């Protein structure tokens, strides 16, 4: 129902503009009609709206990707890798160092499992750290491989270690370890932790009972530690 005093007057036939409202039918419509420049400033074309929305969506998409990247950091695989020290070289001149050499090799293998996944790779690595007579002895066996004389230790780590122990290790390992344990003592200025490590290293290679080991442990302590222990017996 028309409202008294209010009439709707269409402004041109431009579909982009809504009908104008006027309360005075005698108003000069030409004066109130917006110019083309006013129209472009008052309301942008729909194609401009589409471009603006697409640009805004693109910016928001990049922002969302950045936020997701910051919230989900990539794991640092390098920090998980354990860096082990390479073994010291070994020669036959110090047979008591063989156990240390083999232990260092085992630590290096454990720290690089993917690299040393077979016995052959372990043996090849260990042989590069042999020097002097030990290196020469294994070199002879390697040369025999060229003459189709197969060496089983070349593909078996346990056999390789056994070869090292028999030819370049201590001739009487039990007797040598026993002698080292008998002469072990805590020296002045040393910490007891150092004495404990040496004692456990030798004791682990012997099949002695606890009572014998306790006696040797007590004998290697200095008097100022022995006295408080003896009073508690």
C-alpha positions in Angstrom: 0.0 0.0 0.0 1.5 3.4 -0.9 2.5 5.6 1.9 1.1 9.1 1.7 3.8 11.7 0.9 6.3 9.0 -0.2 6.9 7.9 -3.8 9.5 5.7 -5.4 11.1 7.2 -8.5 13.5 5.0 -10.6 16.8 6.5 -11.4 17.7 5.7 -15.0 17.6 2.1 -16.1 21.0 1.2 -14.6 20.5 -2.2 -12.9 23.5 -1.5 -10.6 21.6 1.1 -8.7 18.6 0.8 -6.5 15.5 2.9 -6.8 15.7 6.3 -5.2 13.3 7.4 -2.5 11.9 10.9 -2.4 9.4 12.5 -0.1 8.6 15.3 -2.6 7.4 14.4 -6.0 8.3 17.8 -7.3 12.0 17.4 -6.5 14.3 17.9 -9.5 15.4 14.4 -10.2 18.2 15.5 -12.6 19.9 17.4 -9.8 19.8 14.5 -7.4 20.8 12.0 -10.0 24.4 10.8 -9.3 27.0 11.4 -12.0 29.0 8.6 -13.6 32.1 9.5 -11.5 30.0 9.5 -8.3 28.6 6.1 -9.2 32.1 4.6 -9.6 33.2 6.0 -6.3 30.1 5.1 -4.4 29.9 1.5 -5.5 32.6 -0.5 -7.3 31.9 -2.7 -10.2 31.2 -6.4 -9.4 34.3 -7.5 -11.4 36.5 -5.4 -9.0 34.7 -7.1 -6.1 35.6 -10.5 -7.5 39.3 -9.6 -8.0 39.5 -8.2 -4.4 37.9 -11.3 -2.9 40.3 -13.6 -4.8 43.3 -11.6 -3.7 42.1 -11.6 -0.1 41.5 -15.4 -0.2 45.0 -15.9 -1.6 46.6 -13.8 1.2 44.6 -15.7 3.9 45.6 -19.0 2.4 49.3 -18.1 2.6 48.8 -16.9 6.1 47.1 -20.2 7.1 50.0 -22.2 5.6 52.5 -20.1 7.5 50.7 -20.6 10.7 50.4 -24.4 10.2 54.1 -24.6 9.4 55.0 -22.7 12.6 52.7 -24.8 14.8 54.0 -28.1 13.4 57.8 -27.9 13.4 59.7 -30.5 11.4 61.6 -32.9 13.6 65.3 -32.4 13.7 66.7 -35.7 12.7 70.3 -34.5 13.1 69.8 -34.0 16.8 68.7 -37.6 17.3 71.9 -39.0 15.8 74.6 -39.9 18.2 78.1 -38.9 17.2 80.6 -41.5 18.3 84.4 -41.1 18.4 86.3 -43.2 15.9 88.4 -46.0 17.4 92.1 -45.6 18.1 94.4 -47.6 16.0 95.6 -51.0 17.2 98.9 -52.8 16.8 100.4 -55.9 18.2 102.9 -53.9 20.4 100.2 -53.4 23.1 98.1 -56.5 23.4 96.4 -55.1 26.6 94.8 -52.4 24.4 92.9 -54.9 22.2 89.8 -55.0 24.4 89.7 -51.2 24.4 90.0 -51.2 20.6 87.1 -53.8 20.2 85.0 -51.9 22.6 85.5 -48.6 20.7 84.5 -50.4 17.5 81.3 -51.7 19.1 80.4 -48.2 20.3 80.9 -46.8 16.8 78.8 -49.6 15.2 76.0 -49.0 17.6 76.0 -45.2 16.8 75.9 -45.9 13.1 73.6 -49.0 12.8 72.4 -48.2 9.3 76.0 -48.0 8.0 77.2 -51.2 9.8 74.3 -53.6 9.2 76.5 -56.6 8.1 79.6 -58.3 9.5 81.5 -57.6 6.3 81.2 -53.8 6.8 82.2 -54.1 10.4 85.3 -56.1 9.6 86.3 -53.9 6.7 86.0 -50.8 9.0 88.0 -52.4 11.9 90.8 -53.5 9.6 91.4 -49.9 8.5 92.4 -49.1 12.1 95.0 -52.0 12.3 98.6 -51.0 12.1 102.0 -52.6 11.9 102.2 -56.4 12.4 98.4 -56.7 12.9 97.7 -55.0 9.6 100.4 -57.1 7.8 99.1 -60.4 9.2 95.5 -59.7 7.9 96.9 -58.4 4.6 98.5 -61.8 3.9 95.1 -63.5 4.3 93.5 -60.9 2.1 96.0 -61.6 -0.6 95.1 -65.3 -0.4 91.6 -64.4 -1.3 92.9 -63.4 -4.8 94.1 -67.0 -5.1 90.7 -68.4 -4.3 91.7 -69.3 -0.8 88.6 -68.3 1.1 88.9 -66.9 4.6 85.8 -67.4 6.7 86.7 -64.6 9.1 86.2 -62.1 6.3 82.4 -62.4 6.6 82.0 -63.3 10.3 82.7 -60.7 13.0 83.0 -63.2 15.8 85.6 -65.1 13.9 87.5 -61.9 13.1 87.6 -61.0 16.8 88.7 -64.5 17.7 91.6 -64.2 15.3 92.6 -60.9 16.8 92.5 -62.2 20.3 94.5 -65.4 19.6 97.2 -63.7 17.6 97.5 -60.2 19.1 95.7 -60.3 22.4 97.1 -61.3 25.8 98.7 -64.7 25.7 97.2 -65.6 29.1 94.3 -63.3 29.5 93.1 -64.8 32.8 96.5 -64.7 34.3 97.1 -61.2 33.1 93.8 -59.9 34.5 94.5 -61.7 37.8 97.8 -60.0 38.0 96.3 -56.6 37.3 93.7 -57.1 39.9 96.2 -58.2 42.5 98.3 -55.1 41.9 95.3 -52.7 41.7 95.2 -50.0 44.4 93.7 -46.6 44.9 96.6 -44.2 44.4 96.9 -41.0 46.4 95.0 -38.1 44.8 92.7 -40.5 42.8 89.0 -40.6 43.2 87.4 -43.8 44.4 85.2 -43.8 41.3 88.3 -44.4 39.2 89.3 -47.3 41.4 85.9 -48.8 41.2 85.8 -48.7 37.4 89.2 -50.4 37.1 88.2 -53.0 39.7 84.9 -53.8 37.9 86.7 -54.0 34.6 89.1 -56.7 35.8 86.6 -58.5 38.0 84.1 -58.9 35.2 86.6 -61.0 33.3 87.1 -63.5 36.2 84.8 -66.1 37.5 85.6 -65.4 41.1 83.0 -65.5 44.0 81.9 -62.4 45.8 83.9 -63.1 49.0 87.2 -63.3 47.0 86.4 -60.1 45.1 85.4 -58.3 48.3 88.8 -59.2 49.8 90.7 -57.9 46.8 88.6 -54.7 46.7 89.3 -54.1 50.4 93.1 -54.7 50.0 93.3 -52.1 47.2 91.8 -49.3 49.3 94.0 -46.8 51.2 94.2 -46.9 55.0 91.9 -43.9 55.6 89.1 -45.8 53.9 89.9 -49.2 55.2 89.8 -48.1 58.9 86.1 -47.0 58.9 85.2 -50.2 57.0 87.1 -52.4 59.5 85.3 -50.9 62.5 82.0 -51.9 61.0 82.9 -55.6 60.6 
